Amino acid sequence: QVQPVESGGGSVQAGGSLRLSCAVSGNIYSTNCMGWFRQAPGKEREAVAVSDSRRSTWYADSVKGRFTISQDNAKNTLYLQMNSLKPEDTAMYYCAAGLVSYCTISLPQGYFRSWGQGTQVTVSS
């Protein structure tokens, strides 16, 4: 099991940028798929971006071309660079990790066994 801890959230104006970080402690070799998810008030949690151990990446259509997921294995850290932020990106962002046979953006969230506490992102118009 691993324990993700998110940081980097905050408040920005529309068009701005933020970079979220997810520091992972524990047995990192117990995971081969990591991702960022978000949940806005009154909405279901949705996948934003995922990355596998080979650094293949997948994105939700709503963030393609604006968000970039990356990993720094030396630091055991997952990042989410968010550019051209929109008010509809406002949400609690979560980092999650799992050990799966196939990592993809449409993977059911139940396969991600380790979750962080979340970091709030607020985008004002």
VMD Tcl script that builds the backbone (N, CA, C; Angstrom):
set m [mol new atoms 375]
animate dup $m
set s [atomselect $m all]
$s set {name element resname resid chain x y z} {
  {N N GLN 1 A 0.832 -1.181 0.000}
  {CA C GLN 1 A 0.000 0.000 0.000}
  {C C GLN 1 A 0.876 1.244 0.000}
  {N N VAL 2 A 0.341 2.286 -0.617}
  {CA C VAL 2 A 1.033 3.575 -0.614}
  {C C VAL 2 A 0.100 4.621 -0.034}
  {N N GLN 3 A 0.684 5.718 0.385}
  {CA C GLN 3 A -0.101 6.812 0.920}
  {C C GLN 3 A 0.194 8.072 0.120}
  {N N PRO 4 A -0.772 8.556 -0.677}
  {CA C PRO 4 A -0.572 9.798 -1.422}
  {C C PRO 4 A -0.931 11.008 -0.562}
  {N N VAL 5 A -0.173 12.077 -0.738}
  {CA C VAL 5 A -0.455 13.342 -0.058}
  {C C VAL 5 A -0.368 14.462 -1.083}
  {N N GLU 6 A -1.513 15.128 -1.306}
  {CA C GLU 6 A -1.577 16.190 -2.300}
  {C C GLU 6 A -1.190 17.548 -1.719}
  {N N SER 7 A -0.723 18.419 -2.596}
  {CA C SER 7 A -0.447 19.808 -2.239}
  {C C SER 7 A -0.490 20.647 -3.509}
  {N N GLY 8 A -0.520 21.961 -3.321}
  {CA C GLY 8 A -0.436 22.853 -4.465}
  {C C GLY 8 A -1.732 23.503 -4.892}
  {N N GLY 9 A -2.825 23.157 -4.230}
  {CA C GLY 9 A -4.086 23.788 -4.592}
  {C C GLY 9 A -4.110 25.249 -4.181}
  {N N GLY 10 A -5.131 25.948 -4.613}
  {CA C GLY 10 A -5.263 27.350 -4.263}
  {C C GLY 10 A -6.335 28.021 -5.083}
  {N N SER 11 A -6.341 29.340 -5.023}
  {CA C SER 11 A -7.323 30.138 -5.763}
  {C C SER 11 A -6.622 30.936 -6.849}
  {N N VAL 12 A -7.149 30.852 -8.052}
  {CA C VAL 12 A -6.590 31.593 -9.175}
  {C C VAL 12 A -7.714 32.172 -10.011}
  {N N GLN 13 A -7.385 33.122 -10.842}
  {CA C GLN 13 A -8.362 33.663 -11.775}
  {C C GLN 13 A -8.374 32.821 -13.048}
  {N N ALA 14 A -9.469 32.892 -13.744}
  {CA C ALA 14 A -9.587 32.172 -15.006}
  {C C ALA 14 A -8.435 32.538 -15.938}
  {N N GLY 15 A -7.894 31.518 -16.587}
  {CA C GLY 15 A -6.742 31.707 -17.456}
  {C C GLY 15 A -5.421 31.464 -16.760}
  {N N GLY 16 A -5.445 31.363 -15.450}
  {CA C GLY 16 A -4.228 31.148 -14.687}
  {C C GLY 16 A -3.787 29.703 -14.666}
  {N N SER 17 A -2.724 29.449 -13.901}
  {CA C SER 17 A -2.136 28.110 -13.833}
  {C C SER 17 A -1.882 27.715 -12.385}
  {N N LEU 18 A -1.889 26.425 -12.161}
  {CA C LEU 18 A -1.503 25.838 -10.881}
  {C C LEU 18 A -0.813 24.513 -11.166}
  {N N ARG 19 A 0.080 24.117 -10.267}
  {CA C ARG 19 A 0.674 22.795 -10.361}
  {C C ARG 19 A 0.410 22.053 -9.060}
  {N N LEU 20 A -0.285 20.945 -9.178}
  {CA C LEU 20 A -0.543 20.099 -8.034}
  {C C LEU 20 A 0.550 19.043 -7.919}
  {N N SER 21 A 0.881 18.708 -6.691}
  {CA C SER 21 A 1.866 17.663 -6.428}
  {C C SER 21 A 1.238 16.580 -5.567}
  {N N CYS 22 A 1.698 15.368 -5.765}
  {CA C CYS 22 A 1.235 14.243 -4.962}
  {C C CYS 22 A 2.459 13.434 -4.549}
  {N N ALA 23 A 2.850 13.568 -3.302}
  {CA C ALA 23 A 3.980 12.818 -2.770}
  {C C ALA 23 A 3.474 11.459 -2.297}
  {N N VAL 24 A 4.146 10.418 -2.738}
  {CA C VAL 24 A 3.707 9.059 -2.425}
  {C C VAL 24 A 4.712 8.378 -1.521}
  {N N SER 25 A 4.241 7.913 -0.388}
  {CA C SER 25 A 5.099 7.171 0.529}
  {C C SER 25 A 4.633 5.720 0.576}
  {N N GLY 26 A 5.488 4.854 1.081}
  {CA C GLY 26 A 5.140 3.444 1.155}
  {C C GLY 26 A 5.771 2.656 0.037}
  {N N ASN 27 A 5.240 1.494 -0.221}
  {CA C ASN 27 A 5.783 0.578 -1.221}
  {C C ASN 27 A 5.284 0.981 -2.612}
  {N N ILE 28 A 6.070 1.828 -3.269}
  {CA C ILE 28 A 5.646 2.339 -4.570}
  {C C ILE 28 A 5.575 1.248 -5.619}
  {N N TYR 29 A 6.243 0.139 -5.358}
  {CA C TYR 29 A 6.217 -0.960 -6.323}
  {C C TYR 29 A 4.907 -1.746 -6.240}
  {N N SER 30 A 4.053 -1.363 -5.302}
  {CA C SER 30 A 2.738 -1.977 -5.214}
  {C C SER 30 A 1.715 -1.251 -6.067}
  {N N THR 31 A 2.175 -0.307 -6.871}
  {CA C THR 31 A 1.261 0.444 -7.716}
  {C C THR 31 A 1.856 0.603 -9.110}
  {N N ASN 32 A 0.997 0.566 -10.140}
  {CA C ASN 32 A 1.470 0.775 -11.500}
  {C C ASN 32 A 0.560 1.734 -12.271}
  {N N CYS 33 A -0.358 2.363 -11.543}
  {CA C CYS 33 A -1.269 3.295 -12.187}
  {C C CYS 33 A -1.612 4.389 -11.180}
  {N N MET 34 A -1.388 5.624 -11.569}
  {CA C MET 34 A -1.697 6.737 -10.681}
  {C C MET 34 A -2.512 7.771 -11.445}
  {N N GLY 35 A -3.323 8.482 -10.705}
  {CA C GLY 35 A -4.171 9.436 -11.399}
  {C C GLY 35 A -4.621 10.593 -10.535}
  {N N TRP 36 A -5.142 11.569 -11.200}
  {CA C TRP 36 A -5.769 12.719 -10.562}
  {C C TRP 36 A -7.269 12.670 -10.834}
  {N N PHE 37 A -8.020 12.929 -9.798}
  {CA C PHE 37 A -9.462 12.949 -9.880}
  {C C PHE 37 A -9.958 14.250 -9.262}
  {N N ARG 38 A -11.183 14.622 -9.570}
  {CA C ARG 38 A -11.731 15.827 -8.948}
  {C C ARG 38 A -13.209 15.653 -8.676}
  {N N GLN 39 A -13.658 16.393 -7.678}
  {CA C GLN 39 A -15.079 16.374 -7.332}
  {C C GLN 39 A -15.522 17.784 -7.014}
  {N N ALA 40 A -16.446 18.273 -7.803}
  {CA C ALA 40 A -17.041 19.587 -7.579}
  {C C ALA 40 A -18.271 19.429 -6.696}
  {N N PRO 41 A -18.671 20.473 -5.992}
  {CA C PRO 41 A -19.853 20.378 -5.123}
  {C C PRO 41 A -21.083 19.923 -5.900}
  {N N GLY 42 A -21.746 18.922 -5.369}
  {CA C GLY 42 A -22.955 18.429 -5.994}
  {C C GLY 42 A -22.744 17.536 -7.194}
  {N N LYS 43 A -21.491 17.227 -7.490}
  {CA C LYS 43 A -21.194 16.379 -8.651}
  {C C LYS 43 A -20.427 15.139 -8.217}
  {N N GLU 44 A -20.450 14.141 -9.092}
  {CA C GLU 44 A -19.696 12.928 -8.822}
  {C C GLU 44 A -18.209 13.148 -9.077}
  {N N ARG 45 A -17.415 12.373 -8.396}
  {CA C ARG 45 A -15.977 12.447 -8.622}
  {C C ARG 45 A -15.659 11.910 -10.013}
  {N N GLU 46 A -14.777 12.600 -10.714}
  {CA C GLU 46 A -14.437 12.203 -12.075}
  {C C GLU 46 A -12.931 12.107 -12.252}
  {N N ALA 47 A -12.527 11.253 -13.169}
  {CA C ALA 47 A -11.110 11.136 -13.488}
  {C C ALA 47 A -10.677 12.310 -14.351}
  {N N VAL 48 A -9.521 12.851 -14.046}
  {CA C VAL 48 A -8.967 13.984 -14.792}
  {C C VAL 48 A -7.818 13.522 -15.684}
  {N N ALA 49 A -6.882 12.792 -15.099}
  {CA C ALA 49 A -5.728 12.307 -15.851}
  {C C ALA 49 A -5.123 11.123 -15.116}
  {N N VAL 50 A -4.637 10.155 -15.870}
  {CA C VAL 50 A -3.965 9.004 -15.273}
  {C C VAL 50 A -2.673 8.728 -16.015}
  {N N SER 51 A -1.759 8.064 -15.319}
  {CA C SER 51 A -0.464 7.724 -15.890}
  {C C SER 51 A -0.044 6.362 -15.369}
  {N N ASP 52 A 0.516 5.535 -16.255}
  {CA C ASP 52 A 0.968 4.233 -15.800}
  {C C ASP 52 A 2.473 4.241 -15.551}
  {N N SER 53 A 3.006 3.088 -15.162}
  {CA C SER 53 A 4.417 3.004 -14.789}
  {C C SER 53 A 5.350 3.230 -15.966}
  {N N ARG 54 A 4.840 3.114 -17.191}
  {CA C ARG 54 A 5.646 3.404 -18.376}
  {C C ARG 54 A 5.474 4.846 -18.821}
  {N N ARG 55 A 4.732 5.617 -18.009}
  {CA C ARG 55 A 4.486 7.040 -18.263}
  {C C ARG 55 A 3.567 7.275 -19.450}
  {N N SER 56 A 2.801 6.279 -19.837}
  {CA C SER 56 A 1.717 6.536 -20.771}
  {C C SER 56 A 0.647 7.330 -20.030}
  {N N THR 57 A -0.010 8.233 -20.734}
  {CA C THR 57 A -0.960 9.120 -20.069}
  {C C THR 57 A -2.302 9.145 -20.801}
  {N N TRP 58 A -3.336 9.407 -20.032}
  {CA C TRP 58 A -4.683 9.549 -20.566}
  {C C TRP 58 A -5.348 10.727 -19.874}
  {N N TYR 59 A -6.202 11.437 -20.612}
  {CA C TYR 59 A -6.841 12.632 -20.079}
  {C C TYR 59 A -8.343 12.629 -20.348}
  {N N ALA 60 A -9.068 13.267 -19.441}
  {CA C ALA 60 A -10.471 13.531 -19.708}
  {C C ALA 60 A -10.557 14.554 -20.840}
  {N N ASP 61 A -11.587 14.449 -21.654}
  {CA C ASP 61 A -11.726 15.365 -22.791}
  {C C ASP 61 A -11.762 16.825 -22.335}
  {N N SER 62 A -12.325 17.060 -21.162}
  {CA C SER 62 A -12.505 18.427 -20.682}
  {C C SER 62 A -11.189 19.135 -20.340}
  {N N VAL 63 A -10.111 18.362 -20.184}
  {CA C VAL 63 A -8.829 18.982 -19.790}
  {C C VAL 63 A -7.730 18.776 -20.820}
  {N N LYS 64 A -8.003 18.043 -21.885}
  {CA C LYS 64 A -6.986 17.790 -22.903}
  {C C LYS 64 A -6.462 19.099 -23.466}
  {N N GLY 65 A -5.150 19.171 -23.571}
  {CA C GLY 65 A -4.513 20.361 -24.104}
  {C C GLY 65 A -4.272 21.442 -23.062}
  {N N ARG 66 A -4.851 21.264 -21.862}
  {CA C ARG 66 A -4.669 22.266 -20.797}
  {C C ARG 66 A -3.922 21.692 -19.598}
  {N N PHE 67 A -4.163 20.423 -19.292}
  {CA C PHE 67 A -3.555 19.785 -18.130}
  {C C PHE 67 A -2.498 18.784 -18.592}
  {N N THR 68 A -1.467 18.630 -17.780}
  {CA C THR 68 A -0.419 17.644 -18.060}
  {C C THR 68 A -0.079 16.886 -16.790}
  {N N ILE 69 A -0.159 15.569 -16.867}
  {CA C ILE 69 A 0.220 14.719 -15.746}
  {C C ILE 69 A 1.645 14.225 -15.980}
  {N N SER 70 A 2.427 14.193 -14.909}
  {CA C SER 70 A 3.806 13.722 -15.038}
  {C C SER 70 A 4.246 13.088 -13.726}
  {N N GLN 71 A 5.334 12.337 -13.802}
  {CA C GLN 71 A 5.866 11.651 -12.630}
  {C C GLN 71 A 7.350 11.941 -12.477}
  {N N ASP 72 A 7.797 12.055 -11.249}
  {CA C ASP 72 A 9.211 12.119 -10.934}
  {C C ASP 72 A 9.492 10.930 -10.026}
  {N N ASN 73 A 9.967 9.862 -10.617}
  {CA C ASN 73 A 10.155 8.637 -9.847}
  {C C ASN 73 A 11.215 8.791 -8.764}
  {N N ALA 74 A 12.210 9.629 -9.010}
  {CA C ALA 74 A 13.258 9.838 -8.014}
  {C C ALA 74 A 12.681 10.460 -6.749}
  {N N LYS 75 A 11.636 11.263 -6.918}
  {CA C LYS 75 A 11.014 11.931 -5.779}
  {C C LYS 75 A 9.714 11.251 -5.349}
  {N N ASN 76 A 9.353 10.168 -6.032}
  {CA C ASN 76 A 8.082 9.489 -5.737}
  {C C ASN 76 A 6.925 10.491 -5.736}
  {N N THR 77 A 6.895 11.321 -6.743}
  {CA C THR 77 A 5.899 12.391 -6.795}
  {C C THR 77 A 5.199 12.420 -8.151}
  {N N LEU 78 A 3.900 12.605 -8.083}
  {CA C LEU 78 A 3.056 12.769 -9.266}
  {C C LEU 78 A 2.635 14.232 -9.339}
  {N N TYR 79 A 2.614 14.776 -10.539}
  {CA C TYR 79 A 2.247 16.183 -10.714}
  {C C TYR 79 A 1.053 16.325 -11.654}
  {N N LEU 80 A 0.379 17.434 -11.509}
  {CA C LEU 80 A -0.647 17.822 -12.474}
  {C C LEU 80 A -0.461 19.306 -12.748}
  {N N GLN 81 A 0.062 19.607 -13.919}
  {CA C GLN 81 A 0.196 20.998 -14.340}
  {C C GLN 81 A -1.102 21.412 -14.997}
  {N N MET 82 A -1.714 22.456 -14.469}
  {CA C MET 82 A -3.009 22.909 -14.967}
  {C C MET 82 A -2.862 24.324 -15.518}
  {N N ASN 83 A -3.066 24.464 -16.799}
  {CA C ASN 83 A -2.987 25.763 -17.468}
  {C C ASN 83 A -4.348 26.169 -18.011}
  {N N SER 84 A -4.486 27.427 -18.343}
  {CA C SER 84 A -5.735 27.949 -18.914}
  {C C SER 84 A -6.935 27.508 -18.084}
  {N N LEU 85 A -6.828 27.690 -16.797}
  {CA C LEU 85 A -7.875 27.224 -15.893}
  {C C LEU 85 A -9.186 27.964 -16.136}
  {N N LYS 86 A -10.275 27.223 -15.940}
  {CA C LYS 86 A -11.622 27.750 -16.128}
  {C C LYS 86 A -12.393 27.621 -14.821}
  {N N PRO 87 A -13.426 28.444 -14.641}
  {CA C PRO 87 A -14.227 28.311 -13.411}
  {C C PRO 87 A -14.771 26.886 -13.210}
  {N N GLU 88 A -15.069 26.210 -14.307}
  {CA C GLU 88 A -15.594 24.847 -14.181}
  {C C GLU 88 A -14.545 23.838 -13.733}
  {N N ASP 89 A -13.285 24.253 -13.626}
  {CA C ASP 89 A -12.250 23.382 -13.067}
  {C C ASP 89 A -12.252 23.422 -11.539}
  {N N THR 90 A -13.049 24.292 -10.959}
  {CA C THR 90 A -13.133 24.390 -9.508}
  {C C THR 90 A -13.613 23.082 -8.912}
  {N N ALA 91 A -12.827 22.527 -7.991}
  {CA C ALA 91 A -13.161 21.232 -7.401}
  {C C ALA 91 A -12.113 20.879 -6.353}
  {N N MET 92 A -12.414 19.835 -5.602}
  {CA C MET 92 A -11.407 19.201 -4.763}
  {C C MET 92 A -10.690 18.184 -5.645}
  {N N TYR 93 A -9.375 18.267 -5.673}
  {CA C TYR 93 A -8.579 17.374 -6.505}
  {C C TYR 93 A -7.912 16.314 -5.629}
  {N N TYR 94 A -8.036 15.076 -6.079}
  {CA C TYR 94 A -7.493 13.944 -5.347}
  {C C TYR 94 A -6.471 13.197 -6.195}
  {N N CYS 95 A -5.472 12.677 -5.511}
  {CA C CYS 95 A -4.481 11.801 -6.124}
  {C C CYS 95 A -4.788 10.376 -5.664}
  {N N ALA 96 A -4.653 9.422 -6.571}
  {CA C ALA 96 A -4.939 8.036 -6.224}
  {C C ALA 96 A -3.973 7.103 -6.936}
  {N N ALA 97 A -3.805 5.932 -6.351}
  {CA C ALA 97 A -2.869 4.955 -6.911}
  {C C ALA 97 A -3.467 3.555 -6.831}
  {N N GLY 98 A -3.082 2.717 -7.786}
  {CA C GLY 98 A -3.562 1.346 -7.781}
  {C C GLY 98 A -2.631 0.416 -8.518}
  {N N LEU 99 A -2.873 -0.868 -8.347}
  {CA C LEU 99 A -2.134 -1.903 -9.056}
  {C C LEU 99 A -3.143 -2.603 -9.948}
  {N N VAL 100 A -3.024 -2.377 -11.263}
  {CA C VAL 100 A -4.052 -2.841 -12.182}
  {C C VAL 100 A -3.418 -3.522 -13.383}
  {N N SER 101 A -4.259 -4.247 -14.122}
  {CA C SER 101 A -3.760 -4.922 -15.312}
  {C C SER 101 A -3.708 -3.983 -16.501}
  {N N TYR 102 A -4.548 -2.949 -16.477}
  {CA C TYR 102 A -4.551 -1.986 -17.577}
  {C C TYR 102 A -4.968 -0.632 -17.057}
  {N N CYS 103 A -4.096 0.331 -17.192}
  {CA C CYS 103 A -4.324 1.687 -16.676}
  {C C CYS 103 A -4.915 2.541 -17.782}
  {N N THR 104 A -6.063 3.153 -17.514}
  {CA C THR 104 A -6.696 4.000 -18.506}
  {C C THR 104 A -7.613 4.981 -17.808}
  {N N ILE 105 A -8.003 6.033 -18.519}
  {CA C ILE 105 A -8.829 7.081 -17.913}
  {C C ILE 105 A -10.198 6.546 -17.526}
  {N N SER 106 A -10.644 5.499 -18.178}
  {CA C SER 106 A -11.978 4.970 -17.899}
  {C C SER 106 A -11.971 3.839 -16.872}
  {N N LEU 107 A -10.827 3.589 -16.262}
  {CA C LEU 107 A -10.744 2.538 -15.257}
  {C C LEU 107 A -11.658 2.884 -14.081}
  {N N PRO 108 A -12.512 1.964 -13.651}
  {CA C PRO 108 A -13.365 2.245 -12.488}
  {C C PRO 108 A -12.554 2.672 -11.278}
  {N N GLN 109 A -13.064 3.659 -10.570}
  {CA C GLN 109 A -12.300 4.253 -9.481}
  {C C GLN 109 A -12.012 3.266 -8.347}
  {N N GLY 110 A -12.801 2.232 -8.264}
  {CA C GLY 110 A -12.585 1.236 -7.224}
  {C C GLY 110 A -11.260 0.508 -7.342}
  {N N TYR 111 A -10.666 0.528 -8.538}
  {CA C TYR 111 A -9.376 -0.123 -8.722}
  {C C TYR 111 A -8.234 0.689 -8.113}
  {N N PHE 112 A -8.511 1.964 -7.826}
  {CA C PHE 112 A -7.502 2.803 -7.175}
  {C C PHE 112 A -7.691 2.636 -5.666}
  {N N ARG 113 A -6.790 1.891 -5.043}
  {CA C ARG 113 A -6.985 1.519 -3.649}
  {C C ARG 113 A -6.462 2.549 -2.655}
  {N N SER 114 A -5.571 3.411 -3.087}
  {CA C SER 114 A -4.982 4.397 -2.169}
  {C C SER 114 A -5.340 5.802 -2.634}
  {N N TRP 115 A -5.889 6.576 -1.718}
  {CA C TRP 115 A -6.350 7.940 -2.035}
  {C C TRP 115 A -5.777 8.938 -1.051}
  {N N GLY 116 A -5.486 10.134 -1.566}
  {CA C GLY 116 A -5.071 11.222 -0.699}
  {C C GLY 116 A -6.276 11.946 -0.123}
  {N N GLN 117 A -6.005 12.969 0.681}
  {CA C GLN 117 A -7.072 13.725 1.336}
  {C C GLN 117 A -7.654 14.818 0.438}
  {N N GLY 118 A -6.936 15.153 -0.610}
  {CA C GLY 118 A -7.435 16.145 -1.547}
  {C C GLY 118 A -6.853 17.536 -1.316}
  {N N THR 119 A -6.864 18.316 -2.370}
  {CA C THR 119 A -6.442 19.717 -2.301}
  {C C THR 119 A -7.422 20.543 -3.126}
  {N N GLN 120 A -7.853 21.665 -2.577}
  {CA C GLN 120 A -8.911 22.462 -3.206}
  {C C GLN 120 A -8.331 23.377 -4.282}
  {N N VAL 121 A -8.997 23.391 -5.416}
  {CA C VAL 121 A -8.673 24.328 -6.497}
  {C C VAL 121 A -9.912 25.172 -6.772}
  {N N THR 122 A -9.751 26.479 -6.707}
  {CA C THR 122 A -10.862 27.401 -6.957}
  {C C THR 122 A -10.456 28.367 -8.052}
  {N N VAL 123 A -11.248 28.421 -9.113}
  {CA C VAL 123 A -10.973 29.298 -10.238}
  {C C VAL 123 A -12.102 30.309 -10.339}
  {N N SER 124 A -11.756 31.569 -10.248}
  {CA C SER 124 A -12.750 32.634 -10.308}
  {C C SER 124 A -12.771 33.267 -11.696}
  {N N SER 125 A -13.928 33.753 -12.065}
  {CA C SER 125 A -14.077 34.355 -13.401}
  {C C SER 125 A -13.751 35.832 -13.384}
}
mol reanalyze $m
mol bondsrecalc $m
mol representation Tube
mol addrep $m
